[in-house]
Amino acid sequence: MSILIYAESAEGKFKKVAFEIASYAKKVAESLGTTVTALTINTENVTELSKYGVDKVLKVNNDKLAGFNAKAYADVIKQAAQQENTKLVVLSSSTDSIYLSSLVAVSLEAGFASNVVGLPVNTAPFQVKRNAFSNKAFNITEINTDVKVIGLAKNSYGIFENASTLTEEAFNPSIGDNDFGIKVESVEKSSGKVSIADADIVVSGGRGLKGPENWNLIEDLAAVLGGATACSKPVSDLGWRPHAEHVGQTGKPVATNLYIAVGISGAIQHIAGINASKVKVVINTDPEAPFFKVADYGIVGDAFDVVPKLIEKLKAYKAQNA
């Protein structure tokens, strides 16, 4: 009756969220006196999971699952949970897992709690702490069903090594044509060196950059910080940046350690999508911009003056501490 996690991967490599939910599941498993089983789909090397406490891996290798399909993946997770007699399924809060979670919960007749931000408050009854109201508050949710599904909020627990002895097992789920009712025509990928999904630092630009020709400011600042680049919805709508970089409630929600908004006024939908970030910094010429009300640090100034100086200082600091 182990805890089951879905360890996400992309192009055969694990995503960072896989290690966070493995770390989380291991700690919960220790309190419940059980083990952690991970389900992987078309992942090349699964032994890395042993560093984070996974005891067993169910390996799925199937060309039909080469591209993400929520219905098909949810059915695979359901079959894995049933085979392992799992009572707790842990998923991340990535874009893919947000789609998956409700489908998995329904298929297993399980209670579901999203945006979980910590270890269970109680295990009998099973209660978890969750973000609520666009990360402005918390609530305690109790799940009373026999099988439970939770979605762990990104960067809410952390990644901790806890070595285990790993066993691997080939898993061959039944995959029917009905699982592919939704067809993916194309996938648009960000060209940045660091993906938004895996980034601890995100530098985001808005219409204050005045045009795509000035995006080197965002890219240079992200590069010196080792972060990812992003943008507001108006910027992607104008075609300055690809939609894959649009962050916010209507784009990709982010929960980074540091979020820097350059030339973004702070529409409510944007704030709601980045509010879970630990430290928020805004650079804007308008001191009345809504972003200043939620930012931890704010600079009132022209991005074309502030950002180059910030890059210069960061480079000097890194050189001194190299």
N, C-alpha and C positions, 0 to 999 in steps of 0.2 A: 504494500500500500504506500508506495513512494510518492513524493511530490513530483509532478511532471512540469517541466518548463519547455517552451518552444524557443530554441536557441537560434535566433535569426542570423542569416548570413547573406552576403551579396557577392556574386561572382566567385563562389566557393570559399570565401573567407568570412569568419565570424564578425558580426558588428559588435561595437562596444557594449550595446545594451544586453547582449547575450551574457557577458561576464558579470554585469550588474545583477541581472535576475538570478544567475547561478549563485552569486554570493549571498543574495537575499534568501533564496530557497534553502541553501545549506544551513543558514542560521535558524530558519523556521523548522527545518527537518531535525536539527539537533534538539530543539525544544519539544518536538513531538516524538522523538525517538524513532525516526524513520530515515529514509535515504532520498537522494535526488536522482531522478531520471530525466535526461534531456532528449528531446526529439530534434533531429537535424534533417534538413532537406537539401540534397545535392551539395553537401559541404565536403571539402577535400580532406582536411586534417582535423579530426575531432578531439585529439588527445589534449589539446590546449585547455579543454574544459575541466580536466582533472585538477588543474591548479586552483580552481575556484569551487571545489567541493562536489562536483558531479560524480556520482558513483557508477552510473550506467548511461550509455548512449544508444538510442534507437536510430539507426542510420537508414534514411530513405534516399535511394538513388533512382530517379525516374525521370525520363526525358519529358513526360507529360507535364511535370511540375517545374520545368526550366524557368518559366516566368511566373511571377506571383499571381495567384488567383485565389481570392478570399474564400470562396465557397469550397473549392477543392482542398485548400490548405486546412480549413476548419474541419473538414471531414476526416482528413488524415490525423489531425490532433485528437479528434473524438475517438477514432479507432485506437490510437495509442493509449489514451486515457482508459478506455474500456479494457484493453489487454492487460494493462498494469494495475487495474482495479484502483485507479487514482481517485483520491478524495479532494485533492487540491491541485489546481492547474494555475501556474503563474506565467503571465505574459507581460510583455513590456508595454509602454505607451507610445511606441513608434507609430508612424502612419499606417504601416501594414497591420500591426497588432490591434490598433483601434478598430479596424474593419473586422478583424478576426474574432475579437473577444465576445461580442454579442452572439455571433453565429455559433461559436463553441459552447457558450453558456446554454443557448436554446437547445442545441443538439444533445447536451448532457443533462438537460433539465436541472441546471445548476443556478444558484444565486451568483450574481456578478457584482463586483465592486471595482470601479475604475479610479484612477488617480490616487492610488494608495501611496502614502508617503512614509511609512514606517513599518516596523515589525508588528505583528498582531498585538493589540492591546490585551486581549484575552484569547484563549484557544477553546474554552468551554464556558459560555458560548463563544463562537468565533467572531471576534470584533476587530476591525481595522480602522485606522485613521486615514481620512481622505481629504484632498483639496476640494473646495467647493466655491461656488460663486466666482468663477474665473480666477481662482487662486487667491481670493481675498479673505477666505475663512476656511476652517476645518470642520469636519463632522466625524462622528464615530458611527460606523455602519456595522450592523450585525447581520451575518449570513447564517440562515437556519437550515438550508438545504443540505442533503447528504454530501453531494459533490459541490465544490466551491471553485469559482474562477475569480482571480484578481488580476488587475492591470497595474503594475508598479510604475509610478511616475518617474520620468527620466531624472537622473542625478539626485534622487531623493534618498538613496541608501548608500551608494558608493560601490567600489570594486575592492574586494578583499581576497587575498590568496588564502586558501585553506585546502591544502593538498589532499587528494584522495586516490585510491586505487580504482582505476577506470576499467570497466568492461564494455565491449562494443558488441552490438547485435544488429544484424541486418533486419530491417522492418519493411515488409512488403504489403502495404495497405491495399484494399480494394478501391480502385479509382474508376468510377463510372462516367459515362458521357454527360449525365445530368449535373455533374459537379462543375461543368464548364458552360453554364448558362450565360455567363458574362465573358465576353471575349476581349482581351487586351490587344488593341490595334498597334499601339506604340508606347514606348517609355521615354520620357524626356529626362535626361540626366544632367546635373550641374557639371560644369567643366572645371570647377574649383579643385584645388589640391586637397582640401579638407572638406568632407561632406558636412552639411548642416546637421545631419542626424548624429554624427559622431563627435562633433566639435564641442570643446569645453568653452571656447570663446567664439562669439559671432560678432562681426562688424557689419552693420546694416546701413544702407543709404536710402534717402528719400528724394523727393523732388527738389530739395534744397541744393542738390548737386548740379542742377540746371541742365543736365544732359548726359548721355552715355559716354561722351568724350572725356568726362571728368571722373570716370569710375576708377581710374588708377589710384585716386586718393583712398578709396575703400579697399582696393586690392592690396595696396602697399601697406596700409595699416594692419590689415588682416595677416599679411605675410610676416611682418615683424613680430606679431603676437602669436603666430602659429595657429591662427583661427580661420574660420570659414567666412565667406562673404554672403550677404543676404540683401533683401530690399523690401520696401513697402509695396502694398498692392498697386497704388497709382503708377509706380515705376515699372512694374511688370506689365500693367495694362497698356502703358505707353510704348512698350516694346524695348525699353532701355536695357532690361535684363530679362533672362528667361524666367518663366513662371516657376521653375524648380527652385528659384531663390526667394520666392515670395514667402515671408514669414508673417504670422499673425493668426487670428482666429479663423479667417477664411483661407489661409494658406497653410504653411507648416508651423505648428506650435513648437516653441523651443523652451528648454529649461536648462540653460547653460550656466556655467559659473560666472561668466562675464558677458554682458550684452551691451554693445556700444551702438547707439542710434545717432547717425550723422544726417542732419537736415530732414529729420522726421518729426512732424508736429505732434503725433501721438493720437491718432483716431482711436476710439474705444475698442474697435475690433483688433487693432494692432496691439494695443496694450494688453488685451485679454489673452492674446496668443503668446506673449513673451513674459507675462507677469511672474511666471514660476522661476525665472532666472534669478540667481542669487544676488548678483550685483548688476545694477543697471546704470549706464552712463549716457547722458544726452549732450549733444553739441548742436546748438541752434541759435540763430540770430534773434529769435523772438522770445523774450523772457516770459511771455504769457502762454507759451506753447504748453498744451496739456501734459506732455511728457515730463515736464519738470516736476509735476505733482507726484509722480510715482518713482522718479529716478532717485538713486542713492547719491549720485554725483551729477552735477550739471555745469556746463560751460556755456555762458552766453557769449557768442562770438561767431564770426564767419568761418565756416568749415575750411575755406580756401586759405585762411590764415592759421587756424588752430591745428588742423590735421597735419600739415607738413612739419610744424614745430613739434608736435607730439611724436611723430615718426622719428624725427631727428634725436629727440631726447631718449626715446626707447632704444634706438640703435646705439647711442653712446652708453647707455646703462648696460646693455647686453655686452658691449665690447669690454667694459670695465670688469664685468663679472664672468667673462668667458673662461 
